Amino acid sequence: MSAPVKKAAEAVAKKTIPAASRAVSAAEAPSIAPSATSSMESQMPWEGWFSSFLSSKLGKDKFDKLRSLVVFKTDHVLSGEQMPRPSTEVPISKDGSIKAQFRYPSPGSQEGGRQPTEDEGTLYEDPYFVSYYPRDTSRRYDDPAFPNKELEEMKLALLPQDDAKVQEAQAAFEEGAKSSPGNKGMFATGKSDFDPTGLRATMSTNHAAVEASLDANMPDHLPMPNWWNKQEELVQWYKDNDLPVPLGNTGFGTVPREGRIARW
């Protein structure tokens, strides 16, 4: 069935099929559309007969006093029950003007969930691409096998080059990680034709592709400090007061007094 025909059939069905705002049998279920509201008809009409009997005999004032002695938290919005009844309206705003009701509107009458899509041309455009590590830049350098290359090169350059341990560390760094390099998308059936990077499956993932993907996803929106746009003004203040110019602005005066007092 094509999409236009299916939509037309659904529109006709909504007009002809009665909405179910009551309990239905198993035989009726396939031909009953879900109702937008829950049924207000009690499934236990006998419930509350004793309270109604006492209230009619004692009067409202005496009944409320007696109820306050027996019932804990008489003003509880759910009457002490864990699950609200379909007719119970729960205020969700401070003034009580906005209220929520159990399963209202009913889930069956609502539109389906929307699955957000990724940008076109990216690996995650494929809904079955669920690998997190190709763009997990926050934990990029946590693995000792994959340190920050620039930082490691600087560390090794500062050490004595004639030391045997330094030479050993230099050789290990140039060799790179010794963990499984992945099959780079080459399976028993041949080269993968849907993922040339090999990042879709851990079996085919390789170090070079992961590093390239992390480089492409590294954040480039580093924030500036709040004093960045007034640095000249800050420098001039220190010069006018014959004080050494510090790095940045301390911001001491912006911290409340209570925040500078030890709490112990």
C-alpha positions in Angstrom: 0.0 0.0 0.0 1.4 3.4 -1.0 1.8 6.2 1.5 -1.0 8.5 0.1 -3.4 5.6 0.0 -2.5 4.6 3.6 -3.0 8.1 4.9 -6.4 8.4 3.1 -7.5 5.1 4.7 -6.4 6.3 8.1 -8.3 9.5 7.7 -11.5 7.6 6.7 -11.1 5.2 9.6 -10.8 8.0 12.2 -14.1 9.4 11.0 -16.0 6.0 11.0 -14.5 4.1 13.8 -15.9 5.0 17.2 -13.5 6.2 19.9 -13.1 4.0 22.9 -13.8 6.0 26.1 -15.0 2.9 27.9 -13.9 -0.6 28.7 -14.0 -2.7 25.5 -13.9 -6.4 25.0 -11.2 -8.3 23.1 -13.5 -8.8 20.1 -14.2 -5.0 19.9 -10.5 -3.9 20.4 -9.5 -4.2 16.7 -12.3 -1.9 15.5 -12.1 0.7 18.3 -9.9 3.8 18.0 -8.1 5.1 21.1 -9.8 7.9 22.9 -8.1 11.2 23.6 -9.4 11.1 27.2 -9.7 8.4 29.8 -13.0 7.2 30.9 -14.5 9.1 33.8 -16.8 6.2 34.7 -15.8 4.5 37.9 -14.9 0.8 37.6 -15.7 0.4 41.3 -19.0 2.3 42.0 -19.2 0.8 45.4 -16.0 2.4 46.6 -16.4 5.2 49.1 -19.8 4.1 50.3 -18.8 4.1 54.0 -17.4 7.6 53.8 -20.5 8.8 52.0 -22.7 7.1 54.7 -20.9 8.7 57.6 -20.8 12.1 55.9 -24.6 12.0 55.4 -25.3 11.0 59.0 -22.7 13.1 60.9 -22.7 16.2 58.7 -19.7 17.7 56.8 -18.1 19.4 59.8 -18.2 16.5 62.1 -17.1 14.1 59.4 -14.1 16.3 58.5 -13.0 16.3 62.1 -13.4 12.6 62.4 -11.5 12.1 59.1 -8.6 14.3 60.3 -8.2 12.0 63.3 -8.2 8.8 61.3 -6.6 9.7 58.0 -3.0 10.9 57.6 -2.6 14.0 55.5 -6.2 14.5 54.5 -5.3 17.3 52.0 -3.0 15.0 50.0 -3.8 15.6 46.3 -3.8 11.8 45.5 -5.6 10.9 48.7 -2.7 8.9 49.9 -2.6 6.6 46.8 0.5 6.0 44.8 -1.2 6.0 41.5 -3.6 8.8 40.7 -7.1 8.0 39.5 -8.1 9.0 36.0 -10.4 11.7 37.4 -7.7 13.2 39.7 -6.4 16.6 38.6 -2.9 17.4 39.9 -1.9 21.1 40.0 1.6 21.5 38.4 1.8 25.3 38.6 2.4 27.5 41.7 -1.0 29.2 41.4 -2.8 25.9 40.6 -4.2 27.1 37.3 -2.4 24.5 35.3 -3.3 20.9 36.1 -2.2 17.5 34.8 -4.3 14.4 34.7 -3.3 10.7 34.6 -2.9 9.5 31.0 -4.6 12.6 29.6 -4.5 13.0 26.7 -4.1 9.2 26.3 -0.8 8.0 24.7 -2.7 6.2 21.9 -4.2 9.4 20.7 -0.9 11.3 20.4 1.5 11.5 17.5 4.5 9.2 17.4 7.9 10.2 18.6 10.2 12.1 16.3 13.7 10.6 15.8 16.2 13.4 15.2 18.4 13.1 12.2 22.1 13.8 11.9 23.6 16.2 9.4 23.8 14.8 5.9 27.2 13.6 4.8 28.3 12.6 8.3 28.9 9.0 9.6 25.9 9.3 11.9 23.5 10.0 9.1 23.2 6.2 9.1 20.8 5.2 11.9 22.6 2.0 12.5 25.9 3.8 13.1 25.9 3.8 16.9 29.7 3.9 17.7 30.5 6.6 20.3 34.3 6.6 20.2 34.8 8.3 16.8 33.6 11.6 18.3 34.3 11.1 22.0 36.7 13.9 22.3 36.2 14.5 26.0 38.1 11.2 26.8 40.4 11.3 23.9 43.7 11.4 25.9 42.6 9.3 28.8 43.9 6.1 27.2 47.7 5.7 27.9 48.0 4.0 24.5 46.9 7.1 22.7 48.5 10.2 24.5 48.6 13.7 23.1 51.2 13.4 20.4 52.3 17.1 20.6 52.6 17.0 24.3 54.5 13.7 24.3 57.0 15.0 21.7 57.6 18.1 23.9 58.2 15.9 27.0 60.7 13.6 25.2 62.5 16.6 23.6 63.2 18.0 27.1 64.8 14.8 28.3 68.4 13.8 27.8 68.5 12.1 24.4 71.5 9.9 25.3 69.6 8.2 28.1 68.7 4.6 27.4 65.2 4.9 28.9 64.5 8.0 27.0 65.5 6.3 23.8 63.3 3.3 24.6 60.4 5.7 25.3 61.1 7.5 22.0 61.0 4.2 20.1 57.7 3.1 21.8 56.2 6.5 21.0 57.2 6.3 17.3 55.9 2.7 17.1 52.4 3.7 18.3 49.7 1.6 20.0 50.2 -2.1 19.9 46.5 -3.0 20.3 44.5 -4.6 17.5 44.6 -2.3 14.5 41.3 -3.6 13.1 40.8 -5.1 9.6 40.1 -1.7 8.0 36.8 -2.9 6.6 38.2 -6.0 4.9 36.0 -8.9 5.8 35.8 -12.5 4.5 33.3 -11.4 1.9 35.6 -8.6 0.7 36.0 -4.9 1.2 33.1 -3.2 3.0 31.0 -1.2 0.5 28.9 0.8 3.1 31.6 2.0 5.5 34.9 2.9 3.8 36.3 4.3 7.1 35.8 1.1 9.0 34.4 2.9 12.1 31.0 1.3 12.0 32.1 -1.9 13.7 34.7 -2.4 16.3 36.1 -5.3 14.4 37.0 -3.1 11.4 38.0 0.1 13.4 41.6 1.2 12.9 43.7 3.7 14.8 44.3 6.1 11.9 40.5 6.4 11.1 39.7 7.0 14.8 42.3 9.7 15.1 41.1 11.4 11.9 37.5 11.3 13.1 38.5 12.7 16.5 40.5 15.5 14.8 37.4 16.4 12.8 35.2 16.5 15.9 37.5 18.4 18.3 35.7 21.4 19.8 36.6 24.8 18.1 34.3 27.0 20.2 36.5 27.6 23.3 35.0 30.3 25.5 36.8 33.6 26.3 37.1 34.8 29.9 34.7 37.6 30.9 37.6 40.1 31.1 38.8 39.5 27.6 37.0 42.6 26.1 38.3 45.0 28.7 42.0 43.9 29.1 43.4 47.3 28.2 41.3 48.9 30.9 42.5 46.3 33.5 46.1 46.8 32.5 45.8 50.6 32.8 44.3 50.3 36.3 47.3 48.3 37.5 49.7 50.8 35.9 47.9 53.7 37.5 48.2 52.1 40.9 51.8 51.2 40.4 51.1 47.5 40.7 52.4 44.5 38.8 50.0 43.4 36.0 48.8 39.8 36.7 47.7 37.2 34.2 44.0 37.8 33.7 41.6 39.3 36.3 41.4 37.8 39.7 37.7 38.5 40.1 38.0 38.6 43.9 35.6 41.4 44.3 32.9 39.6 42.4 32.7 36.7 44.9 30.1 37.2 47.7 31.5 37.6 51.2 29.7 34.4 52.3 31.5 32.5 49.5 34.9 33.4 50.9 34.2 32.3 54.5 35.2 28.7 55.4 32.1 26.8 56.5 33.9 24.4 59.0 
